[in-house]
């Protein structure tokens, strides 16, 4: 058979890893000068810039005068850019981050020429099952990747990949890797030996007579003698056609109708490592990233939509700047945490910068909205960031007052009940420097309160007021080991946490514990020590607590303390010399079935893994979780891969530790639903759900781990920062035992609470009132049913853009306001709609004029 051998020239450009992004920027300048010079001299050559448009920005940052030259080469098709902005992880980050990464990547590429509309993700640690549909919303009908494939998926490496909703795109697994043909030899014997090995693999896996040869590697310079190599290859394979190519040309040779169908996630680790436990590496960075993503997508963007209605200009450039800072931290190595200490420090600082921008923009919007109420300085604004009505929701407010107690009132003057979460006394001069500058001594109370709001229309505001009053009433601390509401009873007995579910009458004994075990792994993978010693808080911990009860809310504020090994050596010696403490709160609300959990912890141990353990007693072979804008059902145990991985010589054990986005649900005759905020790594074993809090370890890479034989991933350099010594972490989740199928919607509501803000007398920065800012009137209230909101924002021309999805098994119908248009993921109008039917797991985009 005559083979069609296609050689693709590229570089894989990790912006950071065990080197920093600033080092690679300098290197990229030299690289691009070399590439452009070669392409100008050899205009028949095609070169791929790793599928990420950020390389344009990084290069032009240091050589802006080269923009016309670069643009000419992109417009001519010699250099191919996009569709990504950065080569993102495809399991760990927020689903909206995936959409925005492609949006900004394609947008930037369009400014220089035609983007490469191929889902190129060469080195990502696995691929989510919703990616086919996400790609297709951008006009991308293929993906080309390396990690995640095995013969359990298909016999050939060219296939049709069917996503969770049924969308099919062409998938091409790089059977010899993106680096398989790096630095090809020109010496005939060496080249023959090299090519024969490559062709043997490609002849076995390719589904057509085409063979894709990837000539590139990490930061690899363009191979200037490629023409000599091709001339020698033509001598080796005189019957074959050999040419330089691009991805689109290779894809055009495949017969779509003849390809096998592959379904679900691409996370098998036969040919390339997936690093299934990277979801708990550097949890300080991951939790910070989650906080920024949540505040950006769930709060700032919809708040800014409301703000535009009030006369506050939409902060397009702030949002883009924050998004690109996020994308810079979302590359598989970056968000994975598998970097040198210097790089992780840089990533964390960039995320801190992004957080400061998001938080400040949110506060600025809220502050301006309160100033729009010119009738009273004692103003509180409450915002619903979802485009649907919400009833009986709790809003958390931070109040700064000169009196310990205060009253809250709604628009009609009716007094509102609130629950005090915490309160401390402060010097007002530390908040507002003008107080200190005027030598005033003013003490204020900073109080966190929870207020129940009876109803809110979609994307609307309500204005409350407050009054400072004397004669403070102390929060009652009740000596009790029980809190309860209409749904259940939470209690502590024998230093263990138990829950009684009223509807079923079932008591979940020792429901919630913390597990400490050893970690002999590295930044890529948790690895159990050869001799582990697992310690469970239920067996050894002491729990001290106090109970705060109110007619609307009850809380157990607790401290959980137990002794564990300080490091790997102590664990081997079975010595537990170090006391660890988790403080936190378990809270119940009157009309809410969820138990809200917060734990705070400052780490003082090394070489350890900590997990929350929920002893549900539910025996099941499947777990329901959310992926990107979807629901999916996963096995709790990877039976087939685990049965063959050693005999089939997989490069890494396919451990049954998986990734969720924000919830998991277990069901037999009972049901358990867990909602998390940033905790994404889970395992289900024998009726227990384990959720990793964090892990600590000593090196970027290690060789011969228990579950990962052979070479180290990355390089073997010490990374002492990964021990997270004296790092403070906060973990939040909620759970219930309700019989429900709407967990995805519940998770969205959990992560998108009402937002409230008090107009304060003391501020770090002064603002002038803006006469053009008025109270935001009106609302956008859609009858969404079980449809879930992913995004609410304005397009670049200030039209309302909403992204929705249907996580249910059944079709959902949606009636739409006047002047609503179906849109694509590039936020461009398509057809006009009055109503729409949304299929199971389908994503839709709407523009509402």
Secondary structure by P-SEA (a helix, b strand, c coil): cccbbbbbbbbbccccccccaaaaaaaaaaaaaaaaaaaaacccbbbbcccccaaaaaaaaacccaaaaaaaaaaaccccccccccccccccccaaaaaaaaaaaaaaaaaccccccccccccccccccaaaaaaaaacccbbbbccccccccccccbbbbbcccbbbbbbbbccccccccccccccaaaaaaaaaaaaaaaaacccccbbbbbccccccccccaaaaaaaaaaaacccbbbbbbcaaaaaaacccccbbbbbccccccccccccccccccaaaaaaaaaaaaaaacccaaaaaaaaaaaccccaaaaaaaaaaaaaaacccccccccccaaaaaaaaaaaaaaaaaaaaaaaaaaaaaaaccccccbbbbbbbcccccccbbbbbbbbbccccccccccccccbbbbbbcbbbbbccccccccccccccbbbbbbbbbbbbbccccccbbbbbbbbbbccccccccccccccccccccccccccbbbbbbcccccccccccbbbbbbbcccccccccccbbbbbbcccbbbbbbbbbbcccbbbbbbbbbbbbbccaaaaaaccccbbbbbbbbcccccccccbbbbbbbbbccccbbbbbbbcccccccbbbbbcccccccccccccccccccccccccccccccccccccccccccbbbbbbbcccccccccccbbbbbccccccccccccccccccccccccccccccccccbbbbbbbbbbbccccaaaaaaaaaaccbbbbccccccccccccccccccccccccccccccccccccccccccbbbbbbbcccbbbbbbbccbbbbbcccccccccccbbbbcccbbbbbbcc
